[in-house]
Amino acid sequence: MSTRKLLAHYEGTPLHLDIRSVLDRITESLEGDITIAPDWLSEHFGVLSEDRVRIDPEIWEQLAGFIERREIIRATCQSFDGRIADYELHPFHLP
């Protein structure tokens, strides 16, 4: 997969800048063409286009940390009709 294709897939997400920074460092240290196979990314991250969702980078970092540490998120949510419920979330994939 080319770096351009990889970056385009994650554009508009906080992960985009992280990936770009890593790839820039790799590129600076190597000569010639560089290709990567980031299969590990597709296992834990998916991307919704920016027009569908705007993700706060701070929240993205927190959720990525929960996934990395395999921690449960406890949340209280209120529905549009006013009902309040407690949830235990077991995150394993970011949209």
N, C-alpha and C positions, 0 to 999 in steps of 0.2 A: 504494500500500500504506500502510495507517495505521501509525503508530509503534507502536501497541499490538500489531498483528499481527506486525510485525517483531521487537519485543522478545520476544514469546511464543515465536517460532520459535527464538530463541537462548537462552532461559532455561535456566539450569543450566550454561552454558558461561562460560569467562572472557571471551569476546567480548561477552556480555550487558552487563556494566558499561561496557565501552568504548563500545558503541553507545549505551547510555542516556546517558552523559555527553555524547557528541557531539550527540545529538538534543536534550538539555536545553539545551545552549548555543545551538543553532539556534533552538529554540522561544523562548528568552528574547530573541533579537534580532529576531524577526519578529512581525508582527501577523496576526490572522486564521487561517484553516485552513491547515495545512501538510501536503503529501503528498510522498512521495519514491518513486522507483523504483530500489531497490537491486539492479539486475541483476548488478552486479559481485560482490556477496556470494555469490550462488548459483553463480557460476562456480568459486569457490575454497573455499567452506565448505559443509559439510552438517552436520546436527545429529542426533545420536542422543539419545533421551530419557535423562534422568539415571539412571533405574533400570537402564539397560543399560551405562553407562560413566561413570566419574568421572574427569575430566581435571584433572590438576594444572596450575594457571594458569602456573607457571614453564615446564613442558614445552610447554604450548600456545604461549607466547610464543616459545620456541626454534623450534618447528616452523613457526610463522607466519613467522619470520625466514628460515628455509631456503626456504620457498615464495617469499617476496618477493625474495630474492636469487638464486633458482633454483640453490641449492647442493645437492650430493649429500650424503646422510647415510650414513656408514659405521657399521655396527652389527654386533656379535657377539651371537648369540642362542643360547640353549640350549633344546631342546625337552623335553617332559615325559619322554621316554625317555633323556635325557642327551646326545643328539647336539648338537654345537656346530657352528655354521656362521656364516660371515661374509657379510654382505649389503651391497649398495649400493642405497640407496633414493633414488628420484627423486620427491620429494614435489611434488604439484601440487594436492592437495585435502585439507582437514582434515575428518574425519567430524563 
